[in-house]
Amino acid sequence: MFVDTAKVFISAGKGGDGAVSFRREIYIQKGGPDGGVGGNGGDVIFVADSGLNTLVDFRYKPELKAKNGENGSKCDRSGAYGDSLRVKVPVGTIVRRDGKVIADITKAGQEVIIAKGGEGGSGNAHFKSSVRQTPRIAEKGEMGETFEAELELKLLADVGLVGFPNAGKSTFLSVVSNAKPEIADYAFTTLTPNLGVADIDSTSLLIADIPGLIEGASEGKGLGTAFLRHIERTAVLMHLVDAYSDDVALAYKTIREELKNYNLDLVDRSEIIVLTKIDGLDDDIVKMQIDELKKVAKGKQILAISSTAHKGITEVLRALAKETIKARKLAEAVDDESEDIETISLSSAKIAEGWTVERVEDEEGKIYFVVTGEKIEKFARTTNFGHYEAENRLRDILKKMGISHELRRRGVEGNSIIRIGDSELTFQEQ
């Protein structure tokens, strides 16, 4: 069963909590703090597997969850890390979160962390200092990233077969590869893309048979948009035109227009035009059809084949191999150039340290202050609210980061409510 879209709930592991503990040894009445750190939660990792070509497994596994980290314990023992969850996906899988692409998996064996596990919280041993000999503070472990992901598969093939229904795409693929697509003498035989590997000389080509397109396919007619995505990444297009068509030039132009309307980049994709089903036709008729195609092909290579008679197959495969090698080299050169472009941006550390303060009044006239920022929100998530030492530590952090100064400038008072993420505390200890 071929499935090229899926939704899945992804949950990385929570970090373990830090421990509050003190040494208890004979002859030592008041041992120092020895609470250990919690273990990090496991990540959710996608691994590209060239042996897969469908997302059907995700229809039966709607939730992917990594293991939580274990809590720290006494004697400075750290909690064990949670096991990461490694998930195999087809090459060509795109992962979106809230509509934004977070991963584009294009190479066999590629590994991408889709959801990061939460960090383990520090135990009280971490907070010992010259002025704080017996800290009773421990951090909570952070929650792992949790969200619904949208998966989309765009087949990553060397050659994409395009053309009207019943143009001979499936027959060609069955002859040149080990693929077994359904073949019959009626339109829309192929309802899902098929993949096959064709060997020619010392090269192998991965070929994708895209279900037949019709006029209006770029607008969704005949499931066109569902199929067109699978040729976006092919290096070369093989445009098959039925030699028995009443107007081969119009057939070619119609499909080209649909490709243009769907994705303008496809118009410039390397393309070989192939006239199919020439067995039983006189040579002068075949030549006439090729001449008609030349009028609209703008100098592109045109070949003629009979898949059932195995006529012209070798020439077509060699032409496809040549164009594929050329297209892949050009793509690599473009990638290398893009990597050389200098970009100026803030470091991730600087971005994390940034923060904002906003004075908010709710419908009942209650005023509170909202503090946002990656680093300060992380501190808040690991704070044990309701524990006065833990809350005072967060107030110290607000002061050290300069946030307290900005809060005072905005008119904060001692009993003002400070909201950080999902948590609240008063500006001063009450």
N, C-alpha and C positions, 0 to 999 in steps of 0.2 A: 504493500500500500504506500503510495507516494503522498507525503504531506510536506508542504513547504512553508507553512506558518504555524505558530503555536504560541500559547501564553503559559507561563510557568511562574510559580511563586518561589522566590529564592530567599533563603535565610542562612546567613553566615552565623557561626557560633558565637555565643556570648563569652566574654572574658570572665575568668574566675575572680571572686572577691579576695581582697587582701585580708590577712588575719590580724587580730589584736591578741597578742600573747606576751607573757613575760617569763623569763627563765625561772624555774623552780628547782633549785639544787640544794643538797644538804650543805649546811653551814653558810648558805647564802640566802639571807632573808628576803632581800629585794633585788632580784636579778633584773637585768636590763631587758628592753623589748626584743622579742625574737619572732614576731609575726611575719610569715613569708608572703611573697607576692603570688597573686593568682595567675594561672596559665592563660595564654591567649586563646581565643576561640578559633576554630577552624575556618579556613577560607572555602569558598565555592569556586572551583577552577574548571574552566572548559578546555578540553583537549581536542584538537582537530584530528579526526580519523578519516583517512582517505578511503576506507572501506565502507563508509556510510554515505548515503545520498538521499536521506529523508529524515524529517523531524518527527516521524510517527511515534517514536518511543515517548516523546514528551506529552502525547495525548493521554498516556496511561500513567505518567508520573508527573502530576501537576504541581508537585512540591519538591524542591531540592533543598535539603537542610544539612549543614555541617554540624559537627559535634561542639558542645560547649567546653570551655576550659575549666579545669578543676580549681577549687578554692585553695588559697595558700593555707599553711598550717603552722603549728609551733615549731620551734627549733630552726627557724629560717627556712623551712621546707617550702619550695615553690610548688604551685599546683601544676599538674601535667597539662600540656597544650592539648586543645581539642583537635581531633583528626579532621583534616581538610577533606572535602568531598570533590573527587575528580570525576567529571562528567564528559563522556565522549560525544562530540558533535560532528556533523559533516563539514568538510572544507567548504567555505563559502557562506558560513552562518553569520548573520548579523544580529547583534543583541542590542535592543533598545530599552531604555529606562525613561519613563515619562515622555516618550516620543523622541528622545535624544539617543543617538548611537553611542554606546559605551564600549563596543568591541566589534571589530570586523575581522573575522578569522579566515585567513586566505591561504595559509600554508599548512601542509600536512605536518603533524607533530607540534604545531604551535600551541602554546599554553597561555591562557589569559585568566587572571584573577577577576572574576565577575563580581563577587561580593567579598569584602574584607572582613575577617573575624575581628571581634572587639578585643582590645588590649586588656590584659589582666590588671587588677588594681593592686597598688602597693600595700604591703603590710606595715604595721606600726614600726618595725625595725628601720624602715626607710626614713621615718620622720624624726629619728633621734638626732639631737644637736646639743651644743654646749649649754643652751638655755632651756632645752626641752628634753629632760632626762627620761621621763616616763610618758611618752605620748600614747594616747589612747585613740589615735586616729588610724583608720585604714580606709583605703579607697574601694569603692565598688568596681567590679569589672564592667567594661563598656559593652553595650549591646552590639552585636554584629550587624552589618548592613542587611536590611530586609526590604524587599520590594517585589513587585510583579514585573517580570521581564517579558518583552515581546520578542520572539525569535522569528527570523525570516531567513529562508535559504535561497541564495542565488547560485545556481550551479556554476562551478568554476571549470569551464571546459576550454579546450584549444579551439574547437570549431563548433559553431552553432548552425544547425540546419533550419532555414526559414523558407517559407513558401505557402501557397494556398493548400487547403486540405486535399489530400490524395495526389500531391505533386510527386510522390515517390520518395519522401524522406525516410520513412520507416523501412522501406525495402532496401534502400541504399545502406542504412545503418546495419541491417541484418546481414547483408552480404559482406561488408568490410570488417565487421567486428563479431564478438560473441554475444551481442545483445539480442534479445528475443522479443522485439516489439510486436504488438498485434498488427496484422496486415490483412486488409480486405479491400474489395473493389467498391468502396463507398467512402464518402467524406467523413471526417472526424473519427477515423478509426483510433487515432492516438488521442487519449484524453489526459495523459500525464506525460511529462518529459521522460525520455529514456536516455541512458548513458551507455556508450560502448567505446572500447579501445581498438583502434585500427593500427596495425603494424605495417610500415612501409619502409623498405630498405633498412637502415639502422635506427629509424625513429618510430616512436609511438605517438598517436594522436588520440586525445580524449575528445569524443564527439558527442554533442548533446542534440537529440532529436526533439525539437520544440513542436508541440501540437499545432496543426495548421492554423494559419491566421486568415482572417477575412477582413473585408472593408469595414472600418469602424472598430477594429481590434484595440486600437490605442485608447478608445473610449470605453472599453470593457465588453464590447460585443463578442460573443463566442468565447467568453472567459479570456479575452485577449490580454488584458493587463496582468492577469494571473500567470500567463505564460511568458509574456515579454520580458519579465524581470530576469529570466534565466539566460537571456542572450546578452545582458548588459556587460558581463565580464568575459565573454568569449573573445579570443584574440582575432579570430577570423570568422566571417559569415560566409556560408555556402548557400547561395540563393538558388533553389531548385524551381524550374519552370517546366510544366508539362508540355511536351512537344505537340500534343494534340489540342492545346488551347486554341480557341478561335482567334485570340489576339494576344500573342506572347508578350508584346511590348506593354500592353495595358496591364497584364497580369503582373509583370515585373514592377511597373510604376506604382501600382496600387499598394503592393506590399512595402515598397520603399517609402511611400508617403506615410504609412502607418508607423514604420520605424522612426521616421522623422518626428511625427507628432508625439510619439511616446518619449523619445529621448534623442535630442538633436545630435548627441555625440555618436549615435549609431550610424548616422549618415556618412561619417568619415571613417568608419571601421573598415579594415581590409576586407575585401569581398571578392569572391569568385562566383560567376554565374554559370549554372549548369543546366543544360537542356536535357530533360530526362525522357525515358520511354521511347528511344529512337528505333528500337527493334521493330522491324516490319515497315518502316518508312523508307522511301527512296532517298538516296543521297541528295538529290536536288531539292526535295522538300525540307530535309534537315538544314541544308545550306540556306534556304529561304527564311526559315525560322531564326537561324543565327543572325542573318543579315538584319532582320527586323529588330532583334535584341540589340544589335550594335548601334542602332539609331538612338537608343535611350541609355546605353550602358556607359557612355562617357569614357571610352577607352579601357574599360575593365576586361579582364580575361574571361572569355566565354568558351566552355567546353561542352561536349555532348556525350551522354552515356546511355547505356542500357544496363541497369543493375541485374535484371534477371538473366541477361545474356553475358554478363561480366565484360561488357564492352566499354572501354574507356575508363575503367575504374582505376587502374594503376596511374594513369596520367593525372587524374583528378587528385588522388591521394598525394602524389609528389608535389603538385601545385599547392595543395593545402599545407603540406609540411614546410615548403619554402616560405609561404606567406606567414605561417605561424611563427617560425624562427625569427623572421624579420620583425614581426609585430612585438614579440616578447622582448627582443633586444631594444627596440625603441622605447617600450614601457620602462625597462630597467634604467635606461639613460635618463628618462624624465624623472624617475624616482631619485636617482643620484643627484640630479640638479636641484631638486626641491630640498634635499637634505643639506645642501651647501648654503642655502639662503639663511642669512643671519637674522635672528629675531631678538628683539629687546623686550624683556618682560620681567615682572617681579618674580623673585624666587618663591618657591612654594612655602618656605619658612616665613617670608615676609607677609605673604597672603594670609597664612594661618594666624599670625600675630595681630592682624588688623581687627578692629572692632568698631561698633557704632553704638550710640546711646540715643534712645528716643523717648520723649515724655508723652505719655498716652493718657487720655481721659475717657473712661467708659461711659455707657449710657446713663449710669446712675451718678455720674459726677465724680467717681473714684479715680484718683490719679495714681499711676504707677509708672515705673521706668523700665523700659525693655532694653537689655544689653544683648547684642548679637556679635558673633565672631567665632571663627572655628576653634581657636585655642581656648577661649574662656568658656565656650559651651562644652568643650570636652572636660574641662575641670569640673563644671557643674554636674555633668552626667556621672562623674565618679565620686561625687560628694554624698556622704550619708546625711541627708537633711533630717533634722530633728535631733542630731547629736551636736551639742554646742561647740565642741572642739573642732569638729569637721566644718561646721558653718563658719567659725572664726577663721579657719585656714582659708576658706574661699574669700572671706572679706579681706584677708591679707593679700591674696592674689590680685583682687580688684585694685587694691592700693598700689601694689608693685607695678601693675600694667598701666597705671595712670588713669584707670577708669573711674576711680573714686573722685578724682579731681574734676573730671568732666561731669559726674553726677552732681557734685556740689554746685558747679557752675549752672547746671540746669535747674537748681532749686530743690535738691533732695534734702530731706530732713531725717532725723534719726529713726523714726518709725515708718519711713517711706518703704513701700514694697518694691523690691528689685526682682524683675523676672528675667531669668536666663534659661532659654530653651523651655522645657516643660516644668521648671522648678521655680520657686519663689523663696525669698528670705528678706528680712528687714535690713535696712542699710547698716544699722548698728545693733549689737546684741541687746535684746530687751530683757 
